[in-house]
Amino acid sequence: MNVRTSVVGLTLLTATFRPIARSETYSVTSGVDGAIGSLRWAVECSHTNPGRDRVVFSLPAPYTIPLTNCIAITDSLELDGTTQPGYTGQPVVVISRTSSTESLYFDDCASNLVKGIRFSDSGGGVLFLYGGDSRVENCWFVSNNVGIYLHNSPSNTIGGGADYRNVFLYCGTATYIDGTNSSGNSVSGNYIGLYPSGQVGGNRNGVEIFAGSENTIGGTGASMRNLFAGHQTAVYIAATNNVVIGNWIGLDPSGTGAAENTNSASYGIYISQGASNTIGGASADLRNVIVSNLSAGISINGTNATGNRVLGNYIGTGPSGTTALPNSAGIILDGASANFIGGTNAGEGNLICSSNSGLDINQGNSNTIYGNYIG
C-alpha cells in the first residue's frame, strides 16, 4: 500500500514539474552564410528549441546576407529586421539569393512573422508552404521572380494596413496564391509596383490567385487599400469565391493622377475561368478605382467564369469620379456567362467612363447588367 502511494506520488510529481519550452532570442551578427552568428545559424539554433523563437539583427555594414542555399524553417519563428540599428521605416537588412529558388522556405509551420527585411534577386523572396496564420510586414521585395508564394497556406496576412505596408518592385509576381487550402488570406495596405515616393517600379503581375477561396485583396479604409501600378495584370484570379475591394489600380499615391504604365497589354483585374468572385461593393469604402490600363480595367474570360459580381467600382475615372483617367476598355466579358455587372441596390452600379468602349461582350449569355453609369 505504501509502495503504491509512493509510485502514484512520484508520477504526479513528474507530471507537475515537466519542463516548459521557453521562447528564445537569437541575434544575427554575421552576413557570412553558415557562420556562427549568421541567419542560417540562428534558424538552426531555433529548431533545437520547440515553440516560437525570435531572431533579431545587429549586422555590420553593408547589412547584406547573400545566401548560398535556401533556408528551410520548420518551427514557428519571428524574423524582425526592424531591430537592426539604423532602421527608420525602410529595411536595412537585405537578404539576396542569386539562384532561381526561394530565400526562406517555411515548411509546415504556422504563426510566423517576417518584418522589416528586404528580399532581392531571388527566385522567390519568401515561401510559406502548408503553414498558416503568418504575417509579412514592412518588407521590400525587389527583383524577385516571386515575392511571396502561398501554397496550401491559409489565414496569412500580407501587409495589414499602412503601418505594416510591404513594397513590391520589379518582381515577376508580387504575391502568388495556389493550393485548395489557401483560403482566408489577406493582402492589404501594400504598394505593388510603386515606391512610397510614387515612382513606378512595376511588377509583371501584382497578385495572382490560381486556387483557394475566401481570400481578400484590399480592404475597407484608406490604410487597407493596395496601390498597384506598372503592371501587366494587377490582380489575376483563376479561382472561386475571392474578394477584391478598396484598391487603387493605376493611380499615383495621391489619387489625383495616373501612375505611368507603359505595358501595352495591361489589365486592372483579370478573371480567367474563375467563378463567384466579388469585385467591389455597394459602399464607397469597398470601391475599387481602376484607371490607365492599356487593355481593360476588368476582363472576365472563359465558359467557367460564372457568378462573378462587379459592383460599385470607378473604372476610367479617379476617386472623385470627375477626373478622366481612361482605360482602353472599361469591362470585357469574353465567353463568360451569368455574371453580374452592377445591381439593383443603391451604390451597386459601376461608373465606367473615358474609355474607347465602356462594356464589351463577346459570346456568353445570361449576364445581368444593371444600374451602371457608362459614358
N, C-alpha and C positions, 0 to 999 in steps of 0.2 A: 504493500500500500504506500509506504513512504517512498519506495523507488519510483512508483508510477507518478506520484505527485511531483517528485523532483524532475522527472523527464518532461512532464507537461509544463512545469515552470520554466525549464530550460528552453523549450520550444517557444513559449510565449516571449521570453526574454530575447531570443534570437530574432523573432519577427519584429519586436518592438524597436530594436536598435539596428535594424538593417540600414546600411549606408544609403544616403540620398544623393543623387548626382547633382552637382552644382554647376552653374554656368561659369565658364572660364573666358578670360580675355587674352588674346594673343596679339602681339604688336609686330607689324611688318616694318622692318628697318633696312632691308636689303632688296635691291632690284635684280639681283642675280638669281635666276630661276633655280630652285632646288637648294640654295644655300640656307644655312641657319639664319633665321630672321626674314626669309623670303615669304611671299604669299603662299607658295606651294607648301612650304614647311608649316606655316600657320594652319592651313587647311588640314594637313595630315595630323598635326597635333590635336586639332579639334575632333577628329574622328576617334581619338582614344578616350574622349570624354562624352558619354551619351547625353543627349539633350542639346538645346540651342546654345551655342557659344558665340562670342563676338570677336571680330577681327578689326583692329584699328591700325592706323598708318602713321609712321614717322620716318618717311623716306628722305634721303639726301637728294639734292638736285641731280639729275633733271626730273626726278619723281616718276620715272617710266619703268614699267615692268614688262620686258619683252619675254613672252612665253615661248618655250621650245615645244611644248605639248599642251594639249588641253588639260585643265584641272578639273577632275571629277569630284563632286561634292555629294556625299551620301548621308549626311545628317544635317539637321536644321542649323542654319548659320546666318549671322548678320555680318555683312561686309560694309563697313562705314568709312567711306572715303572723306567724309566731312571732318574727320578727326585729324587729317593731315594738316600740319602747320602751314598757314598761307591760304587756306580755303576761305573764300568770301562769297560763295554762291555759285561759282563755276568750278567744275572739277579741276583739281591739281594733279591727282594721281591718274596716270594713263596706263592702261593695260593694252598691249599690242600683240598681235599674233599674225604672222605673215602667211600662214598656210590657209587652206580652204576650209578648215574646220573651226568649231566654236572655241571661245576662250574659256568659258566656265560651263560646266555640264552638271546640272542638278539632277541627280538620278534617284527618283522615288523617295524624295524627302520634301516635307511641307514646311510652311511657316518660315520662309527665308526672307531676308531683307537685303537688298543691294542698293546702296545710295552713294551719291557724290563721287562717282568714278567715270572716267572717260574710256570708252572701248573703241579702238581704232584698228583698221586694216585687217579685219578678220573675216573668215567665212561666216561666222555668227558671233555677235557680241556676247549675248547671254542666252543659254538654252535651259528651259525648265522642262524636264521630262517626267511625266507621270505624277509629279508632286502637285502642290496646290497651296492656296491661301498664302501666297507670297507677294511681295511688293518690290517694285523697282522705282526709285525716286531720285530726282536731282542728278540723273546721269546724262551723259552725252554719248551718242553713238555716231561715229564719223567713219565713212568709207568702209562699211562692213557689207558683206553680201546680204546678211540678215541682221538686224539689230537685236530683236528679241524673238525667240521661237518658242511658242507654247504648244506642246504636243501631248494630247490627252491630259491636260493640266487644267483643273477647274479653279474658279474663285480667286484668281490673281488680280492685282491692281497695278496697272502701268500708269504712273503719274498719280492722279487723285486730286488735282487742284493746282492752282498757281504756285503754292508753296512747295509743291512736290514735283514740279514740271521736269520732264525729260525733253531733251533736244535730239532730234534725228536728222542727220545731214549726209547727203551723198551716199546713201545706202541703196542696195538693190531693193530691199523691202524693209521698212522700218519695223513693223511688228507682223508676225506670221502666226496664224492660229489654225491648227488642224487637230484631228482626232475627235471621235464622237464624245469623249469625256471632257472635252474642252468647253465647258459651259460656265456661265456666270462670271466670266472675266470682264474687267472694266479697263478701257483705255481712255483716259480723260485728262484734260488740262495740259496737254503736251504741244510742243512746237515740232511739227513734222514737215521738214523742208524749209524751215525758217530759222535763222539766227534770232536771238532776242532783240537785236537791233532792227530787225525787219529785212535784212539782206537775205536773198533766196539762196538756199543750198539744197536743191531739190533731190529727193529720192526717186527712183523709178516708180515704186509703188509705196503708198503710205501704210494702210492696214489691210491685210488680206485674211479673209476667213474662209477656209476651204472645208471645214467641218466643225461641228459644235453648235450649240444653240444658247439662247438667252445671254449672249454676250452684248455688252453695251459699248458703243463708240461715241464718246462725248458725254454730256450730262447737262443738268439744268444750272443756269447761272454762268456768269462770265468766267469765273475761275475754272469751271469744269469743261469748257469748250476746248476742243483741239483746233489748232490752226494748221491747215495744210496748204502747201504751195510748191510749185516747181515740179509737179508730179506727172507721170503718165496716167496713173489712176490713183486718186486719193484713197478711196475705200472700195475694195473689191470683195464681193460676197458670193460664194457658191455653196451656201448652207441655208438652214431654215431657222426661223424664229429668232432673229437678231435685231438689234435696235441701233439706229444711228440718229442721234439727237443733239441739237445745240451747237453744231460745229460751224466754223467758218472755213470754207474751201475756196482758195484762190484770192483771198483778201490779205492785205497787209495787217500788222498787229493793231493799227489804229482803227481799222474798219472803214476808212474813208476812201481807200483806193485799192486797185488790184495789185497783187504781187506778180512779179514778172513770171510768165510761164511760156517758154519757147518750145515746149514739146508739141509737135504737130498732131499728135493723136491722144490728147489728154481728155480724161473723163473725171468728173467730180465723184460720182458714185456709180459703180457698175455692178449690176446683179446678173450673174450668169447661172441659169438653171436653179437659182435659189428661190425658196417659197416662204410665204408668210413672214417676211421681214417688214419692219416698220421704219420708214424714213420720215422723221419729223413728228409733228403732233399739233394739236389744236391750239395750244398756248404759245405765246411768244418765246418762252424760255426753252421750248422744245424745237424751235425752228432752226433748220439748217440754212445758212446763206451760202449759195453756190454760184460762183462767178468765174469768168475768164478762162473757161475750158474750151479748147480748140476743137473738140469733137462734140461733147454734150455735157450738160450739167448732170443729168441722170440717164442711165441706159439700163433697161430691163430686157434680158435676152433669153430665149430658149423656151421650148414647149413645157418644161417643168417649172418655169418661173411663173407661179400662180399664187394668188392670195397676198401679194405684196401690197403695202399701203404707203402712199406718198402723200403726206398731209402737211399743210401749213408752211411750206418752205418758200423762201425767196430765191428765185432762180433767174439770174441775169440782172440783179439789182442788189445794192448794198443793204446794210442793216436798216437804214431809214426807209427803204422802199422807194426812194426818189432818185437814186443815182444809177445811171446806166453803166453796167459792167458786164457786157454781153458774153454769153457762151455761143458757140456756133449753132447748137440746137439746145432747146430747153430740156425736153424729156423725149426719149426714144423708147418705143415698145416694139421689139423685133421678135415675132414668133411667140410672144408671151400672152397668156390668156387669164381672164378672171382676176385681174388686178384692179386696184382702186386708186385713182388719181384724184385727190380732193375728197369731199364728202358733203353731207347734208347739214352737219352741225356747224355752229359758229366757229370760225378760225381754222376749219379743216381745208379750205380752199388754198391752193398754191398761187403765188404771184409769179407769173412766168413772163418775162419781157426782155426786150432789147436783144433778141436772138434772130438769126436768119429764119428759124422756124421755132414755133413755140412747142408744139407737140407732134411728133411723127409716129404713125402707127403702121407697121409693116407686118401683115398677116396677124395671126392671133385673133381671138374672139372673146366676147363677154367681158371685156374690160369696162369698168364703170368710171366715167369722167364727169365730175360734178362739182360745181361751186368754185371753179378756178377763175382767176383773172389772167387772161392771156392777151398780150398786146405789146 
